[in-house]
Amino acid sequence: MPSKDGKDNSGQQEFRRIFEEYKKLVYSVAYSFMKNSQDANDVMQDVFFKLYECIDELTGDDAYRKWLISVTANTCKNYLRSSWRSKVFSLEEAKEVSCEADLGEESDLFTAVMRLPEKERVLIHLYYYEGCNVKEISDILKINESTVRVRIMRGREKLKKLLKEESV
């Protein structure tokens, strides 16, 4: 029997399964863009709301994964471009809070990755932390594969510099 929103119990169960399986992925991609847990959680909520609305149109775990990463990236970009965002700042920006605590990471490498500019940070995160290949990243973010390779290479170079500076 369908619920008020038109979803039957099997659709709701599928949504719950997908949420449980992909919530960490969506959060970590959002966090790599937003750099704070409150905004990452807001983005995650928006993404899963969008998924709930169109879950019947997607089939297969590979489609869910790619769709979720793509929608998360686009939602973050839209949020970061919004005029409201440019006029406010978060409490986390006002006081220095360790970003690695939100993802359970405490390594110098993760801290250095989060210090990279967005163009390199997001690609490094998708490539190394989420296991996406160059083609997947290219499709998800709608940029050329060669651009993905170059930005990952530049990101690695910047990471080396950051890690050398920290060790001195």
Residue frames relative to the residue before (quaternion, step in Angstrom):
aa qw qx qy qz dx dy dz
M 1.0000 0.0000 0.0000 0.0000 0.00 0.00 0.00
P 0.4254 -0.7178 0.4894 0.2534 3.58 -0.77 0.99
S 0.4350 -0.6669 0.5382 0.2763 3.56 -1.18 0.61
K 0.7644 -0.3637 0.2622 0.4634 3.59 -1.32 -0.04
D 0.7211 0.4418 -0.2536 0.4696 3.59 1.03 -0.75
G 0.6082 -0.5982 0.3389 0.3968 3.60 1.26 0.15
K 0.5823 0.5688 -0.3783 0.4407 3.61 1.23 -0.12
D 0.3295 -0.7181 0.5698 0.2262 3.56 -0.96 0.81
N 0.7235 -0.4499 0.2920 0.4346 3.58 -1.28 0.22
S 0.6407 0.5212 -0.3452 0.4457 3.61 1.00 -0.71
G 0.6300 0.5240 -0.3302 0.4685 3.62 1.09 -0.67
Q 0.6531 0.4990 -0.3052 0.4809 3.56 1.04 -0.80
Q 0.6407 0.5136 -0.3219 0.4713 3.57 1.04 -0.77
E 0.6331 0.5191 -0.3250 0.4733 3.59 1.02 -0.79
F 0.6358 0.5205 -0.3275 0.4664 3.58 0.98 -0.83
R 0.6551 0.5108 -0.3138 0.4599 3.60 0.89 -0.88
R 0.6389 0.5264 -0.3208 0.4601 3.57 1.00 -0.88
I 0.6735 0.4885 -0.2909 0.4724 3.58 0.88 -0.95
F 0.6270 0.5383 -0.3354 0.4524 3.58 0.96 -0.84
E 0.6878 0.4820 -0.2855 0.4616 3.58 0.80 -0.99
E 0.6889 0.4950 -0.2837 0.4470 3.58 0.98 -0.83
Y 0.8209 0.2968 -0.1065 0.4762 3.59 0.94 -0.90
K 0.4191 0.7331 -0.4714 0.2543 3.63 1.17 -0.04
K 0.6524 0.5011 -0.3257 0.4660 3.63 0.98 -0.74
L 0.6231 0.5383 -0.3345 0.4583 3.58 1.02 -0.76
V 0.6828 0.4806 -0.2869 0.4696 3.58 0.82 -1.02
Y 0.6545 0.5125 -0.3174 0.4563 3.59 0.90 -0.87
S 0.7025 0.4733 -0.2936 0.4430 3.60 0.80 -0.94
V 0.6249 0.5025 -0.3485 0.4854 3.61 1.04 -0.64
A 0.6515 0.5031 -0.3134 0.4735 3.60 0.94 -0.87
Y 0.6543 0.5168 -0.3162 0.4526 3.58 0.95 -0.84
S 0.6385 0.5334 -0.3384 0.4396 3.59 1.01 -0.74
F 0.6607 0.4560 -0.3008 0.5148 3.59 1.18 -0.49
M 0.7900 0.4048 -0.1769 0.4251 3.54 0.64 -1.21
K 0.2381 -0.8304 0.4668 0.1896 3.59 1.21 -0.60
N 0.7502 0.2319 -0.2556 0.5639 3.59 1.12 0.58
S 0.6032 -0.6369 0.3588 0.3189 3.53 -1.08 0.80
Q 0.6293 0.5448 -0.3593 0.4219 3.62 0.97 -0.72
D 0.6911 0.4556 -0.2850 0.4833 3.58 0.84 -0.92
A 0.6225 0.5345 -0.3407 0.4590 3.60 1.02 -0.76
N 0.6549 0.4973 -0.3129 0.4753 3.59 1.00 -0.77
D 0.6228 0.5301 -0.3387 0.4653 3.61 1.03 -0.74
V 0.6567 0.4983 -0.3056 0.4765 3.56 0.94 -0.90
M 0.6389 0.5352 -0.3248 0.4470 3.57 0.93 -0.91
Q 0.6442 0.5144 -0.3181 0.4682 3.58 0.96 -0.85
D 0.6564 0.5080 -0.3120 0.4623 3.60 0.91 -0.87
V 0.6609 0.5185 -0.3080 0.4467 3.57 0.91 -0.93
F 0.7063 0.4458 -0.2819 0.4723 3.60 0.84 -0.88
F 0.5751 0.5454 -0.3818 0.4753 3.59 1.16 -0.43
K 0.6477 0.5048 -0.3095 0.4794 3.59 0.98 -0.86
L 0.6311 0.5262 -0.3288 0.4656 3.57 1.01 -0.80
Y 0.6431 0.5370 -0.3246 0.4390 3.58 0.89 -0.91
E 0.6715 0.5132 -0.2945 0.4461 3.56 1.02 -0.83
C 0.8182 0.2299 -0.1097 0.5155 3.61 1.00 -0.66
I 0.2653 0.8123 -0.4915 0.1678 3.60 1.19 0.36
D 0.6342 0.5535 -0.3375 0.4213 3.59 1.05 -0.66
E 0.6505 0.5327 -0.3101 0.4438 3.60 1.21 -0.45
L 0.6900 0.4506 -0.2686 0.4988 3.61 1.22 -0.38
T 0.0478 -0.7935 0.6062 0.0267 3.55 -1.08 0.73
G 0.8080 0.2843 -0.2187 0.4674 3.55 -1.03 0.82
D 0.5781 -0.6279 0.4113 0.3201 3.52 -1.06 0.84
D 0.6212 0.5363 -0.3564 0.4466 3.60 1.03 -0.68
A 0.6413 0.5099 -0.3233 0.4735 3.61 1.02 -0.77
Y 0.6353 0.5268 -0.3310 0.4575 3.60 0.98 -0.80
R 0.6672 0.5180 -0.3066 0.4388 3.58 0.83 -1.01
K 0.6936 0.4693 -0.2754 0.4721 3.57 0.78 -1.04
W 0.6505 0.5146 -0.3138 0.4621 3.60 0.93 -0.88
L 0.6766 0.5062 -0.2976 0.4444 3.59 0.86 -0.94
I 0.6583 0.4901 -0.3208 0.4728 3.60 0.92 -0.81
S 0.6630 0.5179 -0.3012 0.4488 3.57 0.93 -0.92
V 0.6871 0.4680 -0.2810 0.4795 3.57 0.86 -0.95
T 0.6226 0.5332 -0.3426 0.4590 3.59 1.02 -0.73
A 0.6636 0.5007 -0.3039 0.4655 3.58 0.88 -0.92
N 0.6862 0.4797 -0.2883 0.4646 3.59 0.88 -0.90
T 0.6300 0.5231 -0.3328 0.4677 3.59 1.01 -0.75
C 0.6459 0.5109 -0.3157 0.4712 3.59 0.98 -0.83
K 0.6537 0.5135 -0.3169 0.4567 3.58 0.89 -0.91
N 0.6572 0.5034 -0.3115 0.4665 3.59 0.93 -0.86
Y 0.6535 0.5135 -0.3112 0.4608 3.55 0.95 -0.87
L 0.6840 0.4927 -0.2850 0.4562 3.58 0.92 -0.91
R 0.6744 0.4821 -0.2863 0.4804 3.59 1.17 -0.57
S 0.5168 0.6782 -0.4181 0.3132 3.58 1.15 -0.45
S 0.5350 -0.6383 0.4464 0.3272 3.57 -1.04 0.76
W 0.5800 0.5790 -0.3782 0.4305 3.61 1.08 -0.61
R 0.6600 0.5290 -0.3107 0.4335 3.57 0.89 -0.94
S 0.6730 0.5118 -0.3129 0.4326 3.60 0.97 -0.76
K 0.6943 0.4815 -0.2728 0.4602 3.60 1.22 -0.36
V 0.7358 0.3458 -0.2118 0.5424 3.58 1.27 -0.22
F 0.1259 -0.7543 0.6299 0.1358 3.52 -1.30 0.20
S 0.5120 -0.6690 0.4514 0.2942 3.53 -1.13 0.69
L 0.6354 -0.5084 0.4164 0.4056 3.53 -1.30 0.29
E 0.6189 0.5510 -0.3449 0.4409 3.57 1.09 -0.69
E 0.6467 0.4951 -0.3272 0.4792 3.57 1.09 -0.61
A 0.6402 0.5388 -0.3203 0.4441 3.57 1.12 -0.62
K 0.7689 0.1517 -0.1071 0.6118 3.58 1.11 -0.61
E 0.4910 -0.6729 0.4615 0.3054 3.54 -0.98 0.75
V 0.0134 0.7787 -0.6231 0.0725 3.52 -0.67 1.23
S 0.4910 -0.6740 0.4658 0.2960 3.55 -0.90 0.87
C 0.3670 -0.7636 0.4912 0.2023 3.57 -0.62 1.11
E 0.6290 0.5739 -0.3595 0.3817 3.61 0.99 -0.62
A 0.5502 0.6284 -0.4005 0.3769 3.60 1.15 -0.42
D 0.6305 0.5641 -0.3361 0.4140 3.59 1.04 -0.69
L 0.7617 0.3352 -0.1928 0.5199 3.59 1.02 -0.68
G 0.5271 -0.6522 0.4049 0.3644 3.54 1.24 0.11
E 0.5334 0.6122 -0.4065 0.4189 3.56 1.23 0.29
E 0.0548 -0.8110 0.5820 0.0254 3.56 -0.94 0.80
S 0.4583 0.7061 -0.4411 0.3111 3.56 1.18 0.34
D 0.5914 -0.5544 0.4522 0.3721 3.52 -1.26 0.47
L 0.6076 0.5694 -0.3484 0.4304 3.56 1.08 -0.73
F 0.6716 0.4888 -0.3065 0.4648 3.61 0.84 -0.93
T 0.6314 0.5260 -0.3266 0.4670 3.57 0.98 -0.82
A 0.6589 0.4994 -0.3042 0.4732 3.58 0.97 -0.85
V 0.6223 0.5325 -0.3435 0.4595 3.61 0.98 -0.79
M 0.6874 0.4837 -0.2906 0.4573 3.59 0.89 -0.86
R 0.6381 0.5142 -0.3297 0.4688 3.61 1.22 -0.28
L 0.5130 0.6481 -0.4204 0.3742 3.61 1.23 -0.22
P 0.5759 -0.5436 0.4581 0.4037 3.60 -1.21 0.40
E 0.6910 -0.5256 0.3098 0.3878 3.58 -1.14 0.69
K 0.6415 0.5532 -0.3427 0.4061 3.61 0.85 -0.90
E 0.7312 0.3821 -0.2337 0.5145 3.58 0.91 -0.84
R 0.6246 0.5836 -0.3405 0.3916 3.60 0.95 -0.90
V 0.6938 0.4761 -0.2876 0.4574 3.58 0.79 -1.00
L 0.6701 0.4965 -0.3062 0.4590 3.58 0.91 -0.86
I 0.6338 0.5126 -0.3253 0.4793 3.59 0.98 -0.84
H 0.6508 0.5186 -0.3171 0.4548 3.58 0.93 -0.88
L 0.6843 0.4786 -0.2952 0.4642 3.61 0.80 -0.96
Y 0.6918 0.4956 -0.2820 0.4431 3.58 0.92 -0.90
Y 0.8068 0.3139 -0.1537 0.4764 3.59 0.68 -1.05
Y 0.7467 0.4038 -0.2355 0.4732 3.60 0.88 -0.85
E 0.7731 0.3311 -0.1811 0.5098 3.60 1.02 -0.76
G 0.4491 -0.7410 0.4153 0.2768 3.58 1.29 -0.06
C 0.3686 0.7149 -0.5112 0.3029 3.60 1.13 0.50
N 0.3611 -0.7074 0.5527 0.2524 3.57 -1.10 0.63
V 0.7325 -0.4386 0.2870 0.4344 3.58 -1.30 0.26
K 0.6597 0.5127 -0.3146 0.4506 3.60 0.92 -0.86
E 0.6430 0.5170 -0.3225 0.4640 3.59 0.95 -0.85
I 0.6593 0.5007 -0.3110 0.4667 3.58 0.90 -0.92
S 0.6308 0.5405 -0.3178 0.4571 3.56 1.00 -0.87
D 0.6809 0.4819 -0.2811 0.4745 3.60 0.91 -0.93
I 0.6769 0.5131 -0.2946 0.4380 3.57 0.90 -0.95
L 0.7877 0.3275 -0.1567 0.4977 3.57 0.80 -1.04
K 0.3585 -0.7738 0.4541 0.2580 3.56 1.36 -0.04
I 0.4994 0.5708 -0.4819 0.4388 3.53 0.78 1.17
N 0.6441 -0.5442 0.3725 0.3875 3.58 -1.19 0.49
E 0.5849 -0.5833 0.4353 0.3579 3.55 -1.16 0.66
S 0.6408 0.5230 -0.3368 0.4500 3.59 0.98 -0.77
T 0.6203 0.5297 -0.3359 0.4709 3.58 1.08 -0.71
V 0.6220 0.5356 -0.3330 0.4641 3.58 1.02 -0.82
R 0.6696 0.5055 -0.3030 0.4520 3.58 0.85 -0.98
V 0.6678 0.5046 -0.3009 0.4571 3.59 0.91 -0.95
R 0.6819 0.4839 -0.3018 0.4581 3.60 0.87 -0.90
I 0.6233 0.5132 -0.3462 0.4778 3.60 1.04 -0.68
M 0.6431 0.5170 -0.3215 0.4645 3.58 0.97 -0.86
R 0.6690 0.4853 -0.2998 0.4764 3.61 0.91 -0.89
G 0.6268 0.5407 -0.3275 0.4555 3.56 1.03 -0.77
R 0.6447 0.5081 -0.3188 0.4739 3.58 0.98 -0.83
E 0.6430 0.5178 -0.3231 0.4627 3.59 0.98 -0.83
K 0.6650 0.4894 -0.3051 0.4745 3.59 0.94 -0.86
L 0.6187 0.5431 -0.3401 0.4546 3.58 1.06 -0.74
K 0.6280 0.5341 -0.3363 0.4552 3.58 0.96 -0.84
K 0.6594 0.5072 -0.3029 0.4650 3.56 0.92 -0.92
L 0.6684 0.5049 -0.3050 0.4531 3.57 0.87 -0.97
L 0.6840 0.4840 -0.2930 0.4606 3.57 0.90 -0.89
K 0.6211 0.5183 -0.3449 0.4760 3.63 1.08 -0.64
E 0.6421 0.5275 -0.3212 0.4542 3.60 0.99 -0.86
E 0.6798 0.4972 -0.2913 0.4537 3.56 0.97 -0.87
S 0.6895 0.4896 -0.2902 0.4479 3.58 1.06 -0.69
V 0.6036 0.5682 -0.3575 0.4302 3.58 1.24 -0.29
